[in-house]
Amino acid sequence: MKTEKLYLIAYDITNDKRLAKVRKLVYSYALGGQKSALEVPLTKKTLKDFIKKLKPLIKERDKVNIIQIDNEPLLFGRADFITYDNGVIIV
């Protein structure tokens, strides 16, 4: 059984060319977010796959934070928890 957990992936990439590659990779997994901080549902397997693809893109001065969001995150203002069904693709 695939159990997805929700992660917040935030990045700060110092090179425009690498930034474009990292952005494309993160957005390919993401449900949504804002610019360089996105909500991404991942299983253990897809998290490992994501990290394997990400590592060659990152250089010494770049930053990528992958933060697991436990159960129910604290939401303020217009923030809304994104729900989805397995097998649904959100574009």
N, C-alpha and C positions, 0 to 999 in steps of 0.2 A: 504494500500500500504506500502510495506517495503522499507524504505529509509535507505540505508547503508551509513555510513560515514567512512572515513579512519582514523585509529588511529595508532600511533606509540607506541608500548609497549616495554619498556626497563626495565630490571630487574637485580638485584644484590642480589643473595640469598647466605646466609652464610654457609649453610649446604648442602653437596653434595647430600644427599638423597632427601631433599626438592627441591633442584635445579633441579634434574631430573624430579620431579613431575610437577614443574612449567614450565619447558621447554616443557614437553610433552603437557601440557594444552595449552600453548601459540601457539606452532607449530600446534596444531589441528585446530586453528582458522586462522592462518597466511597465507598470500600470499607469503611472502618472507622477507628477511632481512639478518642480519649478527649476528651470535651468540646470544647475549642477547638483541638485538634491532630489532623488527620485525614490518612489516606493516600488519595491521589486519583490514579488513572491517567488521564492526559490525552495526546491527540495534540497536535500543534502547533495544529491547527484548534480543538480543544475547549479548549485552554489560552487561545487568543485569545478565544474565545466567553465563557469563564468570566471573564476579566479585563474584557471589555466589560460584562458584567452586574454585576461587582463594583464597578467604579469609581464609579458613581453612588451607591452605598450607603456609601462611605467618606468620613469627614470628617477635619478636621485632626488631632484627637487620637487617632484610631483607628490600629491597627496590623494589618497583614496581611502575613505572610511566606509566600512560595511558594518552597519549597526542593526542587530536583530531587535525588532519591535515585539516585546512580550505582550501576550494577551491583548489588552486594550490600552492603546497609547493615550496619553493626555492630549486633548485637542482643544485649541482655543481659537476664537474669532471665527473665520469662515472655514477653518479646517474641518474635514469630513473623512471618516474612515471609509476606505474604498472596499466594497465587498464584491466578490465575483464567484462564479461557479466553476468548478474544474471543467476543463474542456472549452471554456468560453474565451475567445480572443477579443481583447479590447484594443481598438485602434484609435 
